[in-house]
């Protein structure tokens, strides 16, 4: 299905509604290496992968709005249809002309991070003051929502995906187990490319069901809005002020000290704690809620880095419960405490984590970006 967009690239340039590189904006894209060769571009628009629309040409935008998936202070994310393909559109209102360039970094990161478990950039467009970034897939859940769904007995996951054989594990729970290996694999790839994500958290990890009879699910790391790319791992050790999500931030990030790739490892460790808590929850006994409550009552600052003793006590309680322990991988139990060590140098690298979690992966980790699928009805 990848050829679906690429077929449009074969249109003669004279049939396109506007010439390529017609403006300073296109020159900026070109200078950053974001304009692919015609045979490689994903021509979603019929005018190229990156397009400028005007008041005259706005009716040619081939996107049909479906619903809003989420929003932040700077962007709105919608589900849109581009012909037969469902995409996520991240729409950013750029208050000043130069602010468009600020957001190009995310496009640059995604264009170099072609991986099975990283969201894929399809293209961009500008219209008035808006910058639209088109991403694939448009997932129905972030990881936070997916774990909530697993805990809800009346959710669509638990209604539609229950397995007839009671001896076989629920497909959603099985998928959550594989996510440990998949996310470790994805982060190892991201760090190998010398990119630091800087905002790993459940809401920046997406989950979608696969269109196969097994009822499987796939996970993706998303939102590279504050990520940074470097020439080497040594260059990634930085101490400049940066924005961050406090709940999942490493101690060195919260204190604005020098931080490197290991800061991502701490944040992923916090995510893994919540995944672990979901796996050992049973009925109305929600361990993820209990972990959050313990962090809240022990400190005014409910972040993980401010409550490491409390988190350790919760973890030891789970490990000491034989019934709960048998639900978890021994590799996970061994490495998770090291992932959230206060001292960055004591944390494992993403490559070490990836190697240890090899048996936990899904079967798609090394397949590269998946082909586009024709969208079903919402």
ABEGO torsion letter per residue (X at the ends): XAAAAAAAAABBAAABABBBGABAAAAAAAAAGABBBAAABBBAAGAEABBBBBAAAAAABABBBABBAEBBAABBBBBBBBEABBBBBBBBBBABAAAAAAAAAAAAAAAABBBAABBBBAEBBBBEABBBBBBOBBBABBAAAAAAAAABAABAAAAAABBABAABBBAAAAAAAAAAAAAAAAAAAAAAAGBBAGABBAAABBBBBBBBAAGBBBBBBBGAAABBBBABAAAABBABBBBBBAAABBAAAAAGBBBBAAAAAAAAAAAAAAAAAAAABBEABBAAAAAAAAAAAABABABAAAAAAAAAAAAAAAAABAAAAAABBAAAAAAAAAAABABAAABBBAAAAAAAAAAABBAAAAAEBBBBBBBBBX
